[in-house]
């Protein structure tokens, strides 16, 4: 099993959108994927229709009130499961943070592997502090959305420094990749930020696929669904996450390069 966290130093960069749609794309590609909402605001649950933000979740699992098997929710896609934030009420949010700080996510990830999950995607709170750092200590890889706006690039050195410090502490954490998000192809400033990011970061650190600004995201958010379920024929922008998933399969060690390059015959 491979685990990866979606993390950003600043808010509003499309972190939860990336977490949800990337998890959906990985599941569509055949990986049994569990999406965990480790944001105290419960952003993943709030972004979905129905009662996704209700009921037990990560808070209760870390507190020992519920096992992962009971708290993880099934979805319309058989390969995709969801562990919501749960009920991070003021008194229990402290228990959540303490549970993560005490290494609680490590046992949870081992339980996820025992339950047969092949990929775990963790959506985190904004910033490199508190519970988010504890998540990064436990997962295998980090995926960082970079909003195509000037301020976003200034956070990259901080993230790289944080990863270095965690590695010095003994964390086995790799960078799965930086992802350009909210790119406006018709705005010079937005394009210049993306171009600077592509030139500044080594190719092994930045993903080729990028997430553009698109009205489909607002429509999907209004309906509380991932882009792939917006209609029977998903909007073209949904394919972006298939490309991201394909890139990350190799980068985070889900497949080996030899397996990715092996051809498959069209005819039997």
N, C-alpha and C positions, 0 to 999 in steps of 0.2 A: 504494500500500500504506500502511496505517496501523499503527503499533506502539503498544502500551500496556503499561505495567508495573503489576502489582498490588503495592502497597507499603504497609507499616505500620510505625509506630515501635515497636510492641510485638508480641510473639508471641502465639499462641493466639487470634487474632481471626477465624480462618476464611479466611485468605489463600489457602492452597493449594486449599481447597474451592471458593472463589470462582474461582480461576484455571482449575481443571479444568472446572467446570460451566459457566462463562461461555464458555470456548472451545468446549465441546461445543454450547452453544446457538447461538453465532455460526455454527458450521459447519452446524448443522441449518437455519439461516436462509439457507444458500446461499453463505456466505463461505468461501473457501478459507483455513483458519485453521491457523497453526502455533503450538503451545504450547511455549515454551522454559522449561526449569527452570534458573533462575539462582540457586538456593539450594544452597550447598555440601553441605547435608544430603541433597540429592536428594529433597525431599519429594514432588514429583509422581510420580516413579518408584516411590517406596516406597508411595504411596497406591493404586497400580494392581496388579491381579493379574498373575501370570506373571513374566516376567523383565524387566519394564520398567526396573528399576533396574540391570540389567546391560548390558554392552556400551558402545560409544562414545557420546559425547554432546558437550555444550558444551565440556567441558574439552579434548577432543581437537580440536574444530574451532578453538577459540581458539589452541591450541598449533600449529596447522597440520598436525596428523597426519592429519586426515580432512576432506574437503570436506563442506559442508552437505548436499548431495544424497545422500551416502552415510550420513551420521549421522542424518538425520531419519527417523523411523520412521512408517510408515503405520499407520492404525487401521481398525477396523471401519467407521467413517464415512469415506467417500471424501474428504470436504472437510476432514478433520481430520488433522493431522500432529503428531508429538511429537519434540522434541529434549530428551532427558533430560540430567541433569547430567553424565552420563558417569562417570568414575572419579576423583573429586577426592581422591586419596590425598594424604597430608601434603605430599610434595614437589611434587605437581602442582597443589594448591590455590593455592600461591603463583604458579605460572605462569598459572593462571586469573585471579587478581586482577590480575596484571601485564598480562595480555592485555586485560582490560577497561579498566584504567587507561590503556593505550596506545591506546585507541580501538578495540579489537578488535570491539566489538559493532556499531559503525557499518558496517564492511565486511560483517559477517555479515548485518545487516539488508538491505543492498543486494543481497547474494547471495540472500536470501530473496525479495526482489522480483523478481529476475531469474528465479528458479525458479517464479514465478507465484503466490506466496502473496499474499493480499489483506489479511490481518490477522495480526499477530504479537502474541501475548499472552505477557508475560514474568513468571513468578513469581519473586519476589526473597526474599532473606534478610530477617529482621526487623531493624529499625533503619535509620537514615539515615546510613550510613557505608560506607566501603570500596567493595566491588564494587557494592552497591546504588546508591550515588551515581553510579557510572560507567554503570550501566544507565539511570538517569534522565537523564543527559546525552545519551543516544543516542536515546531513544524520543520519540514525539510527545506521548503523553498519560499521565497518571497516574490510577489508580483506587485509592481508599483505603477499605478496610473499617474501619468503626467498630463495635467490639463494644458492644452495648447494656448496658454496665456503666460506673459512674462514672469509673474511671480513663481510659477510652478518650478521653473528651472533652478531657482535659488534654493529649493529644498533638496535637490539631488545630492550635493555634498554631505548634507546632514544625514541622509539615509545611508549613504555609503559608509560614513563614519560609524553610524549605529551598528551596521552589519559587522564591521570590523571589530568593534568592541564586544559584541555578542560572541563572535568567533573566539576572541581572546579569552572570554569567560568559559569557553568549552562548548558553545552551541554549534551544532552541525547544520548550519544554515547556509543555503546557497541563494543566489539571485536568479530566479526564473526568468525575469526580464522586466524592463520598464515598458509601459504601453502608453502611447500618445492617445489622449482622449479629448473629446469635444473639439475636434479639429474643424475649423471653418475654412474650407478650401478657397473661398472667395475673399477672405480677409488677409491682407498682407501681413499683419502682425501675427495672426494665428499661424500662418504658414511659416513665417520666419522663426517662430518658437520651435515648431516641429523640425525644421531644417537644422536649427542649432542643436537640438537634442540628438538628432541622428548623426551629426558631425562630432559632437562632444563625447558621446558615449561609445565605447567599443561595440562592435557588431554583436558580440556574445552577450551583451547586457541589454540591448534594446530590440524589441520585437518588430518584425517587418509590418505586420498588420496594425492598423490604427482604428480608433473609434471616432467617426465623424459626428458633427452635430447633425441631428436629423429629427424632424417632427415626429417620426415613428416612435421615438423614445417617450415623448410626452403622451402619445396615444396609448402606448403599452402601459405606462404608469397610471394613466386615468382608469384603465380597465383592470389594473392589478395583475398583469401577466408578463412573462418573459416575451421577448420579441417573437420567438419561435411559435408561440401560441396565440399571437395576435389575430391570426386568421388561418384558414386552411392553406392559404398561399402566403407565407410570411413575407414581409417587406424585404427588399434587397439588402438593406443594412444588416439584417440578421445573419447574413453569411460572414460578416466580419468576425463573429465569435467562433464560427467553424474554423476559420483561418487561425485565430488565436489559439484555439484548442489544439489544432494540428501542430503548431509551432511548439506549444508547451509540452506536448506528449514527449518530444525528444529532449527538450531542455530540462525537464524535471525528472527524467529517467523512467517514464512510463513505458517507453519503447527504446530499443537500441537502433542506431542509425541503419544497421544492416537490415533490420526488420522493416524499417520505413521504406527503404529503397527496393525491397524485393518486389518484382513485378508479379501481377496476377493475370493469368490468361483470360481473354475475353470468352473464348469457346472452350468447352469441356474437351 
